Amino acid sequence: MMTTTKKALLLDAGFAALPLLAALGKQGYQTAVCGSKPQDPGHQFADLSFDINYADQQQVLALAKSLKVDALLPGVTDVSYLTGCQVAHQLGLPGFDQPDSAEIIFKKGAFRHWANQHGYPVPQAVNHPAAADALPLPLMIKPVDAYSGLGISLVDNRQAILPAWEQACAASSDGKAVIETWIEGSLHSHSAFIRNGKIVAEYFVDEFCTVYPWQVNSSSLSTALDEPLKNQVSECLQALVNDLQLCDGLLHTQFIRGKNGFWLIELTRRCPGDLYSRLIELSTATPYALWFVQPFLDQPSAIHDKRPAHQRLIARHTLSVDRRTPFSCFSYGQLPARIIATVPLKKPGEMLECAPRDRAGIIFAEFDRLAELATYTPQLKAYFTLGQS
């Protein structure tokens, strides 16, 4: 008796989505990807490849129907989730929230408004310069839907608000921006897997922006957060899961720890980029990419440890520059760690654009002592040199 291989369509062909593609293949699925950049590696690694802009919901819907897919998945971009959410609900496929909930989570202005109404710790925010007089300086101004820190400004005088707001609107696909109070503190992420309405596994990561101020380029499993604060963050996000009735999947959150608690900054339901999944897998020996894809396949997950501890002391560093330069190689100094993996993203002779628009590669380094991981992760930029040989 012949069996038919199930098909899964991944709305992302970029390098950071490759762990998801690999997880699908290991589950026995025939894999298909779509994306408008033919050079992206997913087009070579997937069983089927389609040069389609996954922001176009109608094209994605037509492709999914023609392939008769059994599963539809987002990659590492917000657009991939929002498109997938709409298409999946039309086709009756699992893994995505209700579209109204997705809009609240993914649109910064909508989330700030909802969170304030429900008592969650978020910065005060308005949507137009005319309303910004009520907010104290300095102010963060950002697009409602851009990523990687694009279009973000920090302003400390009233005259700078309108130009910064116009810049943020120009970087937004919706042409909208949010103006919010500046929160001083350290940056962290909380990555949580939800099953049956409960957070069943969670990871806390320390994050550092040392090249471009609004893009993370160095990170490790947290050495800085104490257990009481972790518990507060976890309880807060469990309440959010309940209030929004989120389905099984991943809830990934960036938050700031300040003097008087914490503030939620960004939330998403797609997989975080720059191989965040590998950082967690290497650090804790848990199958992050597999657990991410399983709800979209309507599969159960064998999750037993809610807060997995360090198994290996791993730091992740994204190689980027603050000025445009020709790339040929990178070198590193006397870092007291072992380089256990390098992921090149540029070829010799290619131009390396400024962060946050470009990166030369990603490095994973392993330390022997927790104190070294804590000390050197924020300093990784100083140990790598990029440019011409």
SULZI-V251012 format. One line per field, one symbol per residue. ss: DSSP state (~ for helix, > for strand, _ for the rest). phi: phi as a letter, one per 40 degrees, with the letter a starting at -180 (. if undefined). A space follows every 10 residues. Layout:
ss=???
phi=???
This chain:
ss=______>>>> >___~~~~~~ ~~~~~~___> >>>>______ _~~~~__>>> ______~~~~ ~~~~~~~___ >>>>___~~~ ~~~~~~~~~~ ~_______~~ ~~~~~~_~~~ ~~~~~~~~__ _>__>>__~~ ~~~~____>> >>>_______ __>>>___~~ ~~~~~~~~~~ ______>>>> >____>>>>> >>>>>__>>> >>>>>>>>__ _______>>> >_____~~~~ ~~~~~~~~~~ ~~~~____>> >>>>>>>>__ >>>>>>>>__ _____~~~~~ ~~~~___~~~ ~~~~~~~___ __________ __>>>>>>>_ ____>>__>> >>_____>>> >>>>______ >>________ >>>>>>>__~ ~~~~~~~__~ ~~~>>>>__
phi=.cbcccbbbb cibccccccc cccccccgcc bbbbicbdcc cdcccccbbb cbcccccccc cccccccfcc abbcbbbcdc cccdcccccc cgcchbccdc cccccccdcc cdcccccbgc cbccabbadc ccccbcccbc baccacbfgc gcbbbbaccc ccdccccccc ccccgbabba ccbciccabb bbcbbfgbcb aabbbcbbbb bbcbbcbaaa dcbbcccdcd cccccccccc dcccfccdib bbbcabcbcb hbbcbbbabc cccffddcdc cccbgbcdcc cccdcccfbc bcbbbcbdcd bbcbbbbcca bbacacbbab bbccccaccc abbcbbcdgc cccccccaac ibbbbbbcbc ccdcccdcbd dcbbbbhcc
